[in-house]
Amino acid sequence: MALPTLLAPLDEDRRQLVAVLDPLAETSDPEVRADLAGELVRLSARYEDAKERALYPALRGREGTDAPLSRAEEGQAAVRSAMVEIRTRT
């Protein structure tokens, strides 16, 4: 699924995230899972940072973006919390 035009620069990062999530869901090998989890944390951090530093500021103040941005930032906080948990387990 392609991202909206505004998010097009993040498309490759999103593709890489999905490429890690699929094998992570399929393997039970602890060593492979740890490697994939580490990669997932790295990719997620880059993706979330790009949204926080570039996307959200570009949208802030535009009509109709307050509620979606608030939800997105709440989701981002949840992702970051999950990544901390993954990082501590690997």
Buried (B, 14 or more C-beta within 10 A) or exposed (E): EEEEEEBEEBEEBBEBBEEBBEEBEEEEEEEEBEBBBBBBBBBBBBBBEBBBEEBBEEBEEEEEBEEEBEEBEEEBEEBBEEBEEBBEEB
